[in-house]
Amino acid sequence: MVLGKQGEVKFSLTFSEEDQGRTVIKGNASTEVNLECQACLENFVVGVSCEINTIILDELEELFDLDQDREALVASGKTVSLQDILEDELMIALPMVPRHPNGCPQHDRISVHEIDSREDVGTPGRDETYRPFSELASKFKGVDRKEV
């Protein structure tokens, strides 16, 4: 989840016209976003950047003539909002599940070796793993099972 509504976006865009007379916007954008870590629910700041390579179309039908992986925007009028283009591209660049990049700072990190050495503390070992459906298999022994 993005926290806060203020920030600064740095961007560089070039505009050109392709052979068919359509406008092409190329460039990049970057910003820092305050996110909420989904593991520990603490705030952290992450840098987000994206490349922009968008073609501006006049009509929706023109989308069918483009390559499937080509980014396009259908202009509803004679103008296009650069803010909308930048916001859309940066939102796509956000992580789907925001987490601290180097792990959550307040959580104690336990290595596998430490877990193995804790077997005497009362934690179940590898042989003592709880298996909730283990008895279910014994109920079906000897029963002719048919695939459905």
N, C-alpha and C positions, 0 to 999 in steps of 0.2 A: 504494500500500500504506500502510495506517495504521500508524504506529509508536507504541508506548507504549499502556498500558492505563489510565492515569489521566487525569483531567481533570474539568472542571466544566461542567455543562450548565445554562444559564439557561432557564427556561421559564415560561410563563403559560398556564394552561388554565382554561376555563370548562365547566361541565357543565350540560346542560339536557335536557329531555325533549320529544320531538316529539309531534305529534298521535296517532301510533299507539303511544305509550308506550315508544318506544325511546330509549335514552340517546344524546346527541350530545356529543362532545368537540370543542371548538374552542379554538384558541390558536396559540402559536408556541414555537419552541425554537431556541436558538443555542449554539454552542460553538466552541472553537478546537481544531483537530486537527493533529497533527504527521504530515505525509505525506512520502513519498519521491518526488521528481520522477522521472518516467519518461524524461526526456530526459538528465539528468546524474547521476541516482541520489543526489543530495544531499537532505538533509532540509530541509523548510520548513514553516512554520505557516500555515494558512489558516483563515479564519472560515467556518463553515458554519451556515446557518440554514434553517428550514423553517416552513411554515404547516401547522397540523393542523386537519383538519375530518373527523372520523371518526364513523361511526355504529356503535353496538354492537348486534349481532344475537344472538338466542338460538339460532337454528338455521341451518344451511347453506342450506336451501331459501329462506330469506328474501333471499338474495343475488340471486336471479333476479327479484325484484320491484323492485329498485333500478335507478336509472340506471346505465349502464355506466361513467360517469366518476366515480361516487360512491365514496369510500373507506369501507370497512367492515371490521369485525373481528368474527369469530364468537367469542363468549365460550364457553369450554368448561365453565364453571361459573358461579357467582354473582359471581365477582370477575374483574377484568381487571388485568393488570400494566401500570402506567403506564410503567415502565422499558422494557418491550418495545415499547410504542407509540412512545416517544421514540427508542429505538435504531433502530427500523425507519425512521422518518421521516428521521432524520439520516443514516442510511446511504444512503438513496435520494438525499439531497441532496449526497452526496460526488461530486466529479468522477470520471467514468469513467476518465480518463487524467490523473492528477495531474501538473501541471507548474507551474513558477514562474509566477505571474501576469504578471510583467513580463519574462519571459525569464530564462534561467539566468545567474547572475551571473559565473561564471568563464569562460564562452565568449566569445571575441572576436566581436563583431558586425561583419560585412562587408556593406557596402552594394552595391547593384547597380552603382553607378558604380565602386567599387573593383574589382569583378570584371572589368568591361570594360577598366579600365586595366591589368590584369595579363596581358593577352594576350601581351605580350612576355616573360613569365617562363616560358613553356613550357606554360601551360595551354591546352588546345584551345579555339580560337575557335568562333564560331558555324558557320563553314564547315567546320571540322575535326571536327565531332561524330562520334563513333564510332557507327556504325549496324550492329549485329551481323547483321541480317537483310536487309541491302541486296542481297547476292548472291542470296538466295533468290528475289527477284522476277525476276531475270534468267533463272533456270532455268525459270520458268513462262511466259516470253514465247513466244508462238506456240502454246502448248498450249491446247486447248479445255477450259476449266474449266466444270464443271457444278455447280450448286448442289446440295447434299445435303439 
